[in-house]
Amino acid sequence: MSDDVTSFAKEHLKAFVERIERLEEEKQGIADDIKDVYAEAKANGFDTKILRKVVSIRKQDANERLEQEAVLDLYLQALGMAMAPTEE
């Protein structure tokens, strides 16, 4: 019976490792696809550094983003780096 348990555990472990390996391959494929999209955007004249920032911002919760922007503005003001408000 101990051999059955050991065999089951080995097979279970092997199945987990194989699943992880497949997912890692898929993840790498997706990462390559994302890289290709950024390269295409760059070839079309877009700034990929800013594009990455936009993607990052869009992932955030709206309230979290507003809070971060407020803190950033506060820090920039404290350092004398804040842009002057524009008059309309």
PyMOL commands that set and color helices and strands:
alter all, ss='L'
color gray80, all
select helices_A, chain A and resi 2-43+48-59+62-78
alter helices_A, ss='H'
color red, helices_A
deselect
rebuild
show_as cartoon
